Amino acid sequence: HAHPGSPYVFGLAEVDHDLEFPDPMPVVGISRSAKGYCLISVLETMKTYSAEEGLTEEAIVTKLRICRYHHLYLHSSLRNNSSGTSRWGEFGEGGLLWGECNGKSFDWFDGSPIDELLCKVREIYGLDEKTSFRNVTISLEGRPQPLYLGTATQIGVIPTEGIPSLPKMLLPPNCAGLPSMYIRDLLLNPPSFDVASAIQEACRLMCSITCSIPEFTCIPSAKLVKLLESKEVNHIEFCRIKNVLDEIMLMNGNTELSAIQNKLLEPASVVTGLKVDADILIKECRFISKHIGEVISLAGESDQAITSSEYIPKEFFNDMESSWKGRVKRVHAEEEFANVDVAAQALSTAVTEDFLPIIVRVKAVMSSHGSSKGEISYAKEHGAVWFKGRRLTPTVWANTPGEEQIKQLKPAIDSKGRRVGEEWFTTTKVENALARYHEACDNAKCKVLELLRGLSSELQDKINILVFCSTLLIITKALFGHVSEGLRRGWVLPAIYPLSKDYSMEESSSEMDLLRLFPYWLDTNQGNAILNDVNMRSLFILTGPNGGGKSSMLRSVCAAALLGVCGLMVPAASAVIPHFDSIMLHMKAYDSPADGKSSFQIEMSEIRSLVSRATGRSLVLIDEICRGTETAKGTCIAGSIIERLDDVGCLGIVSTHLHGIFDLPLSLNNTDFKAMGAEVVNGCIQPTWRLMDGICRESLAFQTARKEGMPDLIIKRAEELYLTMSRSNKQTSSTAHHGPSVGYSNVNGLVGMPDSLGNMFEPPSGTFGLLRKDVESIVTAICKDKLLDLYNKRSISELVEVVCVTVGAREQPPPSTVGRSSIYIIIRRDNKLYVGQTDDLVGRLGAHRSKEGMQDATILYIVVPGKSVACQLETLLINQLPSKGFKLINKADGKHRNFGMSVTSGEAMAAH
């Protein structure tokens, strides 16, 4: 039964490549109760369901926007809204959800939401009524609210045109797919403080490890479950499953990596809904990996070579045997494999005896300038080996060589008994041998598939462990990638702390400090980011000119806070971030003609949600409040909203160009005035993009319009009108009274500048193992001597410890090497060495391993103090290692005695 929710998997156990597998889609149901909205998601593939209760309308719409679902059901509880009308979405709450669902295919359902939806799922998929589903609901208690739609789109968590994507900045380009999806889901559904702390501690450990790390094989859990349940796991997928288990055990066997793995058990439990003890996890991994290894044929086994024959085309045997050989160990199908060998030998004998004499005779009578008149050929579409050529009929039969075989030739026929062509012939002996060989191959193939499906059956009771292991590696890979990218970008791990559950206004204990914060989409290494200090202990009213950076400041603060509550790195020099119960960002709104709503209506609807959900533990960010309506009334509404947020005691920023707010008699006790600075340069006012205390009444509206190409005639007339309006409306400016006064200067509409501004910024064995140890010993000794010499000459300030680290096949260097100079030695399988130096070890190793034959190469590396030292050590090693008996492939680099910075020869480049 094939449909979008249940991918078609029949026959996949036979394929010889990695399986493309679509993500299964859940059946989704939405209901409503006194707690709020509830989203029920049922995944038939995994036999799991979750019910997230207490969600806001915005959170529900956000989840629907990013979720691909098989069926959508709406509970009858949604038919009546808060106004008591049966016309759903007509007034206030419910309109946003109705707008999302209207025009889409959905069905209504009644009764107990969870039970009824599970019944619907059993009906859709044709499941037995007794089929049970596992509850994987994650409790919202202690967790921040899921990200609102506006917040998610305005910082690019949900891809939005023109908005920099936050998830793309968190991971390197080669870390897409499942790790990227985990990071996105983490941002959309921030974890509890305990889980965030575990994630952050794992990231902190990742920053400092010195050992190599696994490749982290990632397998989608749904794919794993579906293939095992349908018994369609092929040998490649079994090898990948074994890789997952082996990598879990590899991490457990390393002191540094095991500490990270133990920290991530809780985040993996949250994602899978499974609790697995560390000791049980390793025990099960060891058992399953061993069992797979006993059945599946692994690389390096030489007892299953494809049959070869001197006279039969090799493509024939390759096509006949490659679909089942090399899948399972021969010992489990010895009889079937032996029968194939015997049948192949018999076929080869038949072809040699019946066809070869004819070939020899044909060549003997062939003219000197003619072409071959006959050959032994492989008819691929028929899976047969036949004689191809014109049938040679001697004028006189004289019992000469080949005559008897010519007499035995008969036309070749296909599976339907029809003659194939005029040039194809066979003999009875060859046909019988061919039939016997095909039968032996079919029996062997059936035996191999029987063993593969049997192994799938045996592992079905281990599905939960396999799902947990796969998820654990996905999380680990995502966080290692995040740490590597964060270190490259100069990000830091913040200090996070929980906000007390009994938080009240009087305590006013929440605060957030972001030192030298910069926009997440800019790279400080390129020197194009303005750094700002944000010390937030109250609500900010933020003013500043157009293009002065207000919106960028709100996005930057929002992103930093969200990353902090998720346990991730933030774009700042240091940070202290409370674990907010919700992070809400509202940017500019646009009208929605389809819903018949103006931009101001939509803005009021969104801000209503923010204000109604805000608590003293929330972060609320509103950009250009009440910009879509008449100025005077918009100013008063904005002032009232600010009073409300001030009374709640939340942290946040409200940016505005409505300077009349400062003339209103507002009662504010928890609000400060901040501004994005501007300065006069060569007679022109320009923004500085720096946050400072005070109020900025200069909008730079005329300059901005002129910069965007507005005709000078219009700008000059606007300036005249402005002066006229200013004279007729002269009045004394007054500031809103609030608790502690905030000093600021307001000269010529500019904010006074502060006195100072932040402006800172498993090892190989055998002979190969012995070679590695020899190389490690000699390289370490050479580097120690050189570094000691440089220290004595005062070329380096301190004597550093020389630590030689091995990165084996299917491993990669740790994030601690990012941005640090190092020398490395690649040990190839032919025992030749390549010596190099780099400031990007991960990237350089990836480039080397992309070359043919280098995928399994082992490297040794040593982190050294600076690129100059690395260059000197590179040259020194290239010159000295050959004298120690080692063979180098880039020996030519050693001609540069000082730094070894020459262009590598073409020969050396080709070698690696």
DRENMARFI-58133 format. One record per residue (C-alpha): residue in one letter; x, y, z. Coordinates in steps of 0.02 Angstrom, whole numbers, plus 32768, in hexadecimal, padded with zeros to 4 digits. Last residue first. Layout:
! residues N
AXYZ/...
! end
This chain:
! residues 912
H895982BD7F54/A89D0827B7ED2/A898E82EC7E49/M89C083857EAC/A8A6C833D7ECB/E8A87831D7E12/G8A4883C97DE3/S8AC484177E58/T8A8B84707EF3/V8A9C852C7EEB/S8B21855D7F68/M8AFD858B801D/G8B7D851C8074/F8BA685A380F4/N8C6185BD80F6/R8CB585308097/H8C4585317FFF/K8C8484967FA8/G8C1D842E8023/D8B7F84427FBA/A8BCA83CC7F39/K8BB8833A7FB2/N8AFC83397F99/I8ADE827D7F87/L8B4E824A8018/K8B9D81A1803A/F8BDF818580EB/G8C8D81428112/K8CC281BF8196/S8D2082258113/P8C7A823680B6/L8C2D82828154/Q8CAE830D8164/N8C8B838480D3/I8BCF837680D1/L8BCD8380818F/L8C3384218192/T8BCC84738109/E8B2A844F8166/L8B778485820C/Q8BA6852E81C3/C8AF985478178/A8AA48519821C/V8B138593827B/S8AE1861F8205/K8A2985EC8210/G8A20860182CD/P8A3F85A2836E/V8A3084E9833B/V89A38468833C/I89E983BD830D/Y899683498291/L899C82938260/I8934825781CD/T88EA81B18197/A88AD819580E5/D880A813680CE/Q87BC81AB804C/M886281C87FF4/G884F814E7F63/E880381CE7EEF/K881382807F2F/S878582C57F9B/R87E9828E8032/H886C83158013/A87EA83A08006/G8793836580A5/L883A83638100/R8857841880CA/G87AB844F8103/V87B8840081AE/L886C843C81C6/D884884F2819B/D88E3855681D0/T895284E48169/Q89F78488815C/G8A2983F580F1/V8A8B835280EA/Y8A5682C18079/L8A95821480A2/K8AA48173803F/N8A7380CE8091/D8A0D80967FF7/R897180A88063/R89988160807A/I89D881AE811A/I89AB82688118/I8A1B82D58185/Y89D6837581CE/I8A18841C820C/S89A78490826C/S897185448278/R88D0856782D6/G882F85B0828D/V87CB851382B1/T8837848E8304/S87CA848B83A1/P8738844F8333/P877F839D8334/P87D9834E829E/Q877B82CD8235/E875F8212823A/R8729819481B6/A87DF815781A9/G8848818C823C/V887482378280/T890E822582F0/V894782B18363/C89FC82E38382/V8A0B8352841C/V8AA483C48427/E8A9B842E84C4/V8ABE84E684AA/L8B5A854684DB/E8B2D85FE84EA/S8B4C86A18490/I8B81865C83E7/S8C15869A8382/R8C7086B68426/K8D09865983E4/N8CF785DD8473/Y8C3E85CC844A/L8C6285AD8391/D8CE0852683BF/L8C6584D38436/L8BE184D983AD/K8C5984858334/D8C8C83FB83AD/K8BD883D683DD/C8BA283D48326/I8C2A835782F4/A8C0382E48389/T8B4882E78368/V8B6282C182AF/I8BD4822F82DA/S8B5D81DE8358/E8ABF81FB82F1/V8B0F81B88253/D8B4B811C82AD/K8AA2810182FD/R8A4981158257/L8ABF809B8203/L8AA1801B828C/G89E6802D8274/F89F7801281B9/T8A5F7F7881D9/G89D67F2B8242/S894B7F918292/P88F680378272/P88B380A08305/E87FD80AA833D/F873D883C83A6/M874F88C383F2/N8708897183D1/G869689978465/L86798A51846B/S86B78ACD84EC/D86808B76852C/P85CF8B5D84EF/M85938BC28458/G85088C41846F/V846F8C188407/L844B8C8A8375/G83B38CF88354/N841B8D96834D/V84588D7183FF/N83F68CF78466/S845D8CBE84F8/Y842B8C2D8566/G841A8C06861E/V83A18B7F8650/S833A8B9E86ED/P83138B0F8762/G82588AEF8769/H81FE8B3C86D3/H81BF8BE3869C/A81A48BF585E2/T820E8C7A8593/S81DB8D2A8568/S81F58D8E84CC/T81BE8E4084D1/Q81528E748441/K81668EBC8397/N80DA8E818325/S80CE8F1082AA/R818A8F208298/S81A58E648283/M811B8E548201/T81688EDD8196/L82148E8F81A7/Y81CF8DE48175/L81738E2E80E0/E82158E7C80A1/E82748DD880BA/A81ED8D798059/R81FB8DF67FCA/K82B58DD97FC4/I829D8D1B7FC3/I821B8D227F37/L82898D8D7EC8/D83208D217EF2/P82CC8C897EA0/M82C48BEC7F0F/G83548B7A7EE0/E83688B0B7F79/K83EF8B7A7FC2/R837A8C117FB6/A82F38BB58018/T83728B80809C/Q83B88C2F80AD/F830A8C7A80C1/A82D58BF78142/L83748C0781AA/S83038BDC823E/E834E8C5382BE/R82F48C4C8366/C83788BDD83B7/I83568BBB846F/G83D58B8A84F2/D84508B00851F/M84B78AAD8497/L84AF8A268412/R85258A39837E/W84F18A3582C7/T85578AD682AB/P84D28B2A823F/Q85058BBD81D1/I84D88C7581D7/C85338CD98152/G859F8D73816E/N86408D16814D/V860D8C9081CB/V85878CB9824C/E855C8C2782BC/A84CE8BAD82DA/G84AF8B2F8365/M842D8AA78376/A83CC8AD98410/K839C8A9A84BC/F831E8AD9853B/D82FD8A6D85D3/T825E8A1A8614/N822F89C086B5/N81D28A438718/L81698A9B8694/S80C98AFF86B0/L80B18B59860B/P807F8C118601/L809E8C198545/D81258C8E8500/F81A58C0184E7/I81268B9F8480/G811E8C338409/H81C28BF483C2/L81648B73835B/H81FA8B3282F8/T81F98A948360/S825889FE83A3/V821389988434/I8299892C8485/G828388A38505/L828D886385B6/C81EB8842860E/G81AA889F86A6/V80F088858686/D80D2893D86B2/D815489758634/L8101890885B0/R8059895B85D4/E80A38A0A85D6/I80F789E6852E/I805089AD84E6/S7FFC8A4D8525/G80848AB984D7/A80738A5E8432/I7FB78A788434/C7FD38B318459/T80538B4483CE/G7FE18AEB8353/K7F568B658382/A7FC58BFB835A/T801E8BAF82C4/E7F8C8B69825F/T7FA98AB1823C/G80288A3481FC/R80C18A5C8265/C80758A218308/I811A89DE834D/E81B589F082E4/D820289478316/I81BF88E883AB/L822D88738413/V81E8881984AC/L825687A98517/S81EF874E859A/R820D87238651/G81A187AF8699/T8115876F862D/A80DE8790857A/R805087258533/S7FCA87AD8524/V8048882F84E8/L809187C08460/S7FE887828422/R7FA28833841C/I8041886683BF/E801687EB8334/S7F6088218324/M7F8D88D9832E/E800E88C582A4/I7F9288658238/Q7F1288EF824A/F7F9789738229/S7FCC891A8189/S7F19891C814C/K7EAC88818151/G7E36883B80CC/D7E74878B80E9/A7EAE87748035/P7EE4882A8031/S7F63880C80BC/D7FBD88AD80EA/Y807288AD811F/A80BD88B081CD/K816888F28201/M81C1888B8285/H817D8832831D/L81F487C78384/M81C087578414/I823286ED8480/S81D586878502/D81F6863B85AD/F82A2868B85AD/H8339862A85EB/P83A186C0861D/I843586F185AF/V84E3872A85E4/A85538748854F/S86088758851A/A86628790847C/A85C187848418/P856F8720838D/V8522869683F9/M854D85DE8411/L84C385618437/G846B852984D7/C83BB8541848E/V839785D28507/G8436862584C9/L8410860F8410/L83668661842B/A83B086F2848D/A84388710840A/A83BA8707837B/C8342878283CE/V83CE87FC83FB/S841087F88348/R8364880982FA/L833A889E8369/M83E288F18346/S83D088D4828B/S832589278292/K836C89BF82EC/G840989CA827F/G84128A838251/G83C78A6B81A4/N833E8AE681D1/P837A8B488267/G836F8B11831C/T82FB8AEB83AB/L82F18A578421/I827D8A4F84B6/F82D189CA8521/L827B895985A0/S82E3892E8637/R838788E2866E/M83D788D685C4/N849188F885B0/V84AA88F384F4/D855D891984C0/N857089348405/L85EC88FB837F/I85DB893D82CD/A85FF88B28250/N866088C081AD/G870C888881EA/Q871087EA8182/N87378780821B/T86A087CD826E/D862E877081F5/L858087B981E1/W84DB875781DD/Y84D18747829B/P84D4880482B3/F855888398334/L855D883A83F2/R85F788828444/L85BD885084F3/L850B880E8502/D84C8881D85B2/M841887E485DF/E83C188078682/S833587BB86E8/S832F87DD87A4/S829F885A87A9/E826B88138852/E81D9888B8861/M8197885C87B6/S818587A587E3/Y81E0870487BA/D8198866F8817/K81D985F98792/S8289863E87A9/L82E486668709/P836285E386D8/Y8415861586AE/I847B861B860F/A8531864F8600/P855286628547/L85B885F384D3/V861D865F845C/W861E868F83A4/G86BD86BB8343/R867D86868299/R86F485F3828A/L86D185C0833C/G861785C38319/E862B855E8279/S868D84D682D3/V861684D98368/H857E84CB82F7/G85C884398296/F85F083DF8338/L853F84068373/A84EB83C282D7/K855B832782D4/T853083008389/I8477831A836D/I847782A882D4/L84E182288333/L8465822283C4/T83D28213834B/S841F817B82F7/C8447812B839F/F8396814983E1/V834681028344/L83B8806A834C/I838E804D8404/N82D4805C83E1/I82E07FE6834B/K83357F5A83AD/D829D7EE583AA/Q82A07EF582ED/L83557EBF82E3/E83347E0582CC/S82B67E278243/S83307E9581E3/L83B47E0C81F3/G833B7D9081A8/R83197E08811A/L83D27E1080F3/L83E97D538104/E83547D2E8093/L83947DAF8016/V843C7D548010/K83E77CAA7FFE/C83797CEB7F71/K84137D2F7F18/A846E7C8A7F2A/N83D97C2A7EE5/D83C97CA47E53/C84847C957E2F/A847A7BD67E30/E83E47BDA7DBB/H843C7C517D46/Y84D67BDF7D41/R846D7B447D1D/A84127B9E7C91/L84B97BD77C47/A85017B277C50/N84677AE17BF9/E846F7B697B73/V85297B4E7B5A/K85127A917B43/T847F7AA87ACC/T84E17B1F7A60/T84D37BDA7A3D/F84BF7C5479AE/W849F7D0F7995/E84BD7D5F78EA/E84117D527898/G83B27D92792D/V83607D6779D4/R82F37CD67999/R82527CD079FE/G82347C537A8A/K81EE7CD37B03/S828B7CD47B70/D82F67CFC7AD7/I83387C847A52/A83E87C687A11/P83F37C107969/K844D7B67796B/L85047B397964/Q85307A807974/K856A7A6F78BD/I85E47AFD78D8/Q862C7AA1796E/E864E7A057906/E86A07A6D787E/G87137AC978F7/P87B27A6978CD/T87AA7A0E7823/N8734797C7809/A87377999774C/W868C79E77730/V869A7A3A7685/T86527AE57660/P86657B127717/T85D07B66776B/L86047BF977DA/R85707C41783B/R85857CFC7838/G85B07D4578E0/K85837D487999/F85997CAE7A06/W85337CBE7AA5/V85457CEC7B5D/A849B7D167BA7/G84457D927C19/H83C47DB87B92/E83D37E767B94/K848E7E687BAD/A84B57DF57B1B/Y856B7DD37B48/S85D77DA47AB4/I864C7D177A7D/E868A7D4C79D1/G86747D2F7916/K869E7D77786C/S87297DE778AB/S87507E727831/G879F7E697785/H88437EAA7748/S88A87E0A775A/S88167D9D7726/M87CA7D2D77AC/V87DE7C70778D/A884A7C527827/K87E97CCD7891/V87487C6F7871/R879C7BCA789D/V87DC7C0C7945/I87337C577970/I86DC7BB37943/P87557B5079B1/L87307BCC7A41/F86737BBC7A3B/D86477B0A7A70/E86D87AD57AE1/T87017B7F7B2E/V86497BAE7B43/A86237B077B96/T86BB7B137C09/S868F7BC57C3F/L85DE7B907C62/A861A7AFC7CCA/Q868E7B6F7D2C/A85FF7BE77D4D/A858F7B587D85/V86137B1A7E00/D86307BC97E46/V85747BE87E53/N855C7B437EAF/A85E67B757F28/F858C7C1A7F50/E84E97BBD7F72/E853E7B3E7FE3/E85A37BBF8042/A850F7C318067/H852F7C65811C/V85EC7C4C810C/R85EF7CC28078/K85D37D5B80E3/V85447DC680A4/R85367E4D801F/G85D97E3A7FBE/K85857DD17F38/W84CB7DEE7F1C/S84B07E6D7E8F/S85667E627E57/E854F7DAE7E1D/M84F47DAE7D74/D85267E5C7D3B/N85DE7E417D69/F85DF7D937D1D/F85A17DD67C76/E860D7E747C79/K86A77E067C84/P868C7DC97BD1/I86A27D097BC9/Y87457CCA7B7C/E87C57CD87C07/S87487CC37C92/S87287D277D30/T86B17D0D7DC1/I86947DA57E31/A86FB7D9B7ED0/Q86A07D647F6D/D87297D1F7FDF/S878C7DC27FE7/E87437E1C807E/G878C7ECC808B/A86E97F2B809E/L86627ED88105/S85F27E4480DA/I85597E4A8149/V852E7DB881BC/E85AB7DB6824B/G85C77E728240/I850C7E908258/H850F7E2782F6/K85AA7E7F8339/S855E7F2A831A/I84BC7EF6836F/F85147EB3840C/R858F7F44841F/C85077FC58404/E84987F6E8485/K85207F708509/I854E802484E1/L849A805F84F4/I847E7FF78590/D8512804C85E3/A84D880FA85B1/D842380DF85EA/V839F80FA8566/K83018162857D/L829B816F84DE/G822A81FF84A5/T8297820D840B/V82BC82C8840C/V82BC82DF84C9/S8321824084E4/A83A5827F8469/P83B2832284CB/E83CA82BA856B/L844F82478522/L84B282DD84E3/K851882F98581/N854D82428583/Q858D825084D1/I85F582E984FA/A86498293858D/S866381F98520/L86BE826484A0/E874682A08515/T876481F88569/N8760819484C8/G871380E684CB/N8661812A84D0/M8682818F8433/L86BC80F483D7/M862680938419/I85AC811383D0/E861281148330/D860880568325/L854B805A8339/V853480DB82AF/N85B08081823F/K854F7FDF825A/I84B180378220/R851180758188/C854D7FC48162/F849A7F868173/E8464801080FB/I84E47FD5807C/H84AD7F1F8092/N83F87F458068/V836F7F6380E8/E82C87F2B809E/K827F7EC7812D/S81DF7F32812B/E81F37F5981E5/L82AE7F7481D2/L829B7FE6813B/K8211804E818C/V826D80628231/L8311809B81E4/K82BD8111816A/A825A815F81F8/S82F781758260/P835481D081D7/I8407818D81CF/C849D81FA81F8/T854D81B281FF/F85B7821E8271/E86618231821C/P86B6820682BF/I871F82838323/S87DA829A8335/C881F82C683E0/T88498375841F/I87A683A48475/S8791845A84AB/C86FD84A2844D/M86A083FC8450/L869D8401850E/R864684AA850A/C85CC846A8488/A859F83D784F8/E8589844F858A/Q851684BA851F/I84AB842784EB/A849D83EA859F/S8470849A85DA/A83EA84A88554/V83A48400858D/D839D84388642/F835584E38614/S82C8849785AF/P82D7849484F3/P82AF8516846E/N822F84D883EE/L824D853A834C/L8307854A836F/L831984908398/D82B4846282FD/R832B84C68290/I83C5847B82E3/Y838083CB82CB/M835683EE8215/S8408842B81F6/P844F838B8243/L83D9832381D3/G84068375812E/A849483F28128/C853E83ED817E/N85B0840B80E8/P858284C480E0/P85BE84E48192/L853684F78216/L84EE8585827E/M84E8860C81F8/K847485A5818B/P83FE858D821F/L83EC864C8233/S83B5866E8180/P83CB87258151/I8320876F8123/G830287AB8070/E828F871B8042/T825E86B480D9/P829C86078106/I825085D881B0/V82DC85F0822E/G82FC868F81CA/I8304870D8258/Q826387648224/T820D86C281F0/A821C86698298/T81EE870482FB/G815387278293/L811C8671829C/Y813386668358/L81BC85F8839F/P8183856E8413/Q816885AF84C4/P81FC85968536/R820A84F08592/G81F384D1864B/E81518473862E/L8134845F8574/S813883A18587/I817D834384F2/T80FE82C984AA/V814C8227846D/N80B381B8848B/R80CD810F8439/F804580D083C2/S7FEF802883CF/T7FA77FBE8343/K7F127F618390/E7E987FA7830F/D7F037F5B8285/L7F497FD8820A/G7F018005815F/Y7F6780A48152/I7ED6811F814D/E7E6980BD81C9/R7EF480A98249/V7F1881638237/K7E6281948251/C7E5A812882EE/L7EF68180832E/L7E9F8227830D/E7E0781F08370/D7E6D81BA8406/I7ED5825A8409/P7E4682D683EF/S7DC28282845E/G7D23829883F7/D7D0B82F18353/F7D63830382AB/W7D668385821F/D7DC48368817D/F7E4D83CB8126/S7E8683FB8076/K7ECC84AA806E/G7E6E85458033/N7E58858480E4/C7ED58531815A/E7F5085C1816F/G7ECB864A816A/W7E6485E781E8/L7EFB85E0825C/L7F16869C8250/G7E5D86BF8268/G7E4B86528301/E7E5686DC8381/G7E0587808351/F7D5A87738301/E7D21870F826A/G7DA18684827D/W7D2085FA8291/R7C6E862C826E/S7C1985CE82FB/T7C1E866A8367/G7C4686628420/S7CBF86F48419/S7D4E86848452/N7D3B861883B7/N7CC385898390/R7CEC85118301/L7D9784EB834B/S7D52846E83C9/S7D1784088332/H7DC883CB831B/L7E2783F3827D/Y7E7B8365821D/L7F0C837681A4/H7F4B82E1813F/H7FF782B380FC/Y80548343814E/R80E783AE811A/C810E841B81B1/I816284C681A8/R80C585338197/L805B84C18204/K80D684D68293/T80D785938280/V801885978278/I800D8537831D/A808C85AB8370/E802D86458336/E7F888600837B/T7FDC85E38422/L80098536845F/G7FCD84EF8505/E7FD6843B84CC/E805283DD8460/A800E832E8441/S808C82B283FB/Y8076820E839E/T80E281798374/K80D580DD8307/M8179811082B2/T813680FE8201/E808581308235/L80BD81D98277/V802F822C82D7/S803582E68301/I7FB883358379/L7FC083F38387/C7F60843E8419/Y7F2484F18427/G7F0A854584CE/K7EFE8502857E/A7E4085198581/S7E3584A684EC/R7E5484A78431/S7E75842283AF/I7EEA840A831C/G7F0F836382C7/V7FA58333825E/V7FC982918201/P8084828781EE/M80ED82868150/P8179820A8134/D821C825780F5/P8242820F804B/F82C58184803B/E8351817B7FBE/L83AA80D97FE6/D846680CA7FE0/H849980567F53/D849A7F9D7F27/V83E07F7C7F1D/E83977ED47F51/A83577F047FFD/L82F37F907FAA/G827A7F157F59/F81DA7F5D7FA2/V81F380057FFA/Y816480747FBE/P815D81048039/S80D0810880BA/G809181BA80D6/P809481E98020/H8036814B7FEA/A806180967FC0/H800080008000/
! end
